Amino acid sequence: MKTLIASLLCLLLCYLPCIAGSTTTLPATVDYESLITTKLGKGKKAELKARMSITKFATKFVGKKYRYGALGPNQFDCSGYTKFIFQHYDINLGRSSGEQSKKGRVKRISQLKKADLVFFGTKRKVQHVGIVVEASKGRLMVAHCSSSRGVIIENVLKSSYWKERILFGKDVINN
């Protein structure tokens, strides 16, 4: 339904000048970023509401099983999980964690907020991705799909495994 609304909005904005008899030419590309902003709203209050909604939706899938290549909603791999969550809000991240790492604006780990993405790997090679559900001093609670435990939420700063593999974060809402 949300995709349908965005598509109709796009058609209306693109073709209305033609219907009205204007000589305006159609745009070569559609600015999907502005459609996303329209959908999520503008301003700090709208951003906070969007971040809360995304993290709440993400937590609904805790306990779902891991399966390589799965895109949900009953099974996921790590990037399939993040893609599924953000696709619900008409934000396209790409399929792999590597593709997703190229989206959005880079943030330091200390700057991460709810609904930001955090990337993990070794030697700057992205191998895993998760969604921040809480960030505060000494806590970085991340929802992610682990190959051994499925969708979980854990403090990655307290995990010896994940802490040493944190690479960077990304804001894909305000990019």
N, C-alpha and C positions, 0 to 999 in steps of 0.2 A: 504494500500500500504506500509506504514512504517513497519507494522508488518511483511509483506511478505518479505521485504528487510532484516529485522533483522533475520528472519527465514532462508532465503537463505544464509546469511552471516554465521550463525551458522552451517548450513549443510556443507558449504564449508570448514570452519575451522575445523570442527569435522571429516569429512570424506575424505578430500583431502589426508591425509597421507595413508589411507587405499587404495585409488584408485591408488596412486603412488607406491604401493607395500611396504610401510613401515610396520614394525612390531609394530608400535606405537598403543597402545590400545586406545579405545575411552574413553573420559572422562565420569565419572559417572554422573556428573552434568554439566550444562552449566552456565558459569559466565555471568549472565544477566547484572550485574553492568558494566562490561567492554563493553558489547554491547550498553548500554545506553550512556556510556562515548564516545564510537565511534560515536554514532548518534549525540549527542549534541556537540561533539568536546572537545578539551582539552585546558586548559589555561584560564586565566582571561578574555580575549576578548571573547572567545567562551562561557564562563559561563555567562557573561553579556548579550550577544546576546540571549542565551537560556532563561534567566530570563525575558528579554524584550518581547520575543516572547510568553512565557507562560502567562505573565500578559496581554498582548494585546489580546490574544485568550480568556482569562478568562472574560475580560470586554465585549466581544461580546454578552454575555448571560444576561446582566443586563436587568431586566424587566421580565424575565421568571418566571413563577409561581412555587410556592412550592406545592409538593405533597409527602407525606410520602412514602419512598421506591423508588421514581422515580430516574432514572439514566440519564435522558436527552434524547435528546437535547432540548425538549420543556418544560419539567417540571423536577424539581430536589428536593431532600432533601439536607441537608447540605453536607453530606459525598458523596452523589451521584454526586453532583456538583464538588467537588474536585477530586473525582475519574475520572469523565468524562474528566476534563481539563487535568490532568496529563497522563491519558491513551492515549490521543491524541499524547503525546510525548513518548509513550512506557514506562512510569513509572507507575508500578502497586502499588497502595497504599492500597489495601484492600477495603472492602465494608463499614464498619462502622467507625465512628470517633474514636472509641476505637482502632480498628485495625490500622487505619492510624497513631495514636499517637505512635505506636511502630516502625514505619519506620523512617529512617533518623537519623540525629545528632541533639541533643538538643541544643537550642540557647536561650540566655537570650532575653527578649523582646527588650532591647536596641540594640541588635546585629542583629535584623531581617533585611532582604533585600527583594526586590521584588521576588515573587514566592516562598517564604518560607511559611510554614503553621503555623497558630496560632490556639491554642486549648483553648477552654473555658469549664468551668464547675464549680462544687462546691466541696469543700473538696477533691481535687485531683481526682475527678471522671470526666473523659472527657465526655462532652455532646454535643459539637458543634465544628465545624472546619471551617476555612476560609483561603483564600489565600491573602497574603500581596501584594498589588499593589503599595504601596508607604510607605516608612519608613523614617522619619526624626524627629528631636527633637520636641516633642509635637504632632506629627502626626503619626498615624498608620492606614493607609487607607487599609481596608480589604474588599475583594469581598467575599461574602458569601450568602448562601440561607437561609433566615429567614422564619420561618413558617408563619409569618403574612404579610411579604412584598415581598417574593420571592427573586430573586437574586438582591442584592444591593451592593453598595460600600459605606462604611461609615468610619469615623474616630472613631475607637472603644475606643480611649483614651478620647474622648469627650462625650462618651455615658455612663451615670451613670449605665445603665443595663450591658453593655458588659465589661466596665473597671473593675468592681469588680469581674468578672468571668474569666478574663484572667488567664490561668494556665502556659503555656509555648509555645515556638515556636520550629519548626523543619525545618531543611534544608534537603530536600529529593533529591536535585540535587547533592550536594557534601557530600554524607554521607560516 
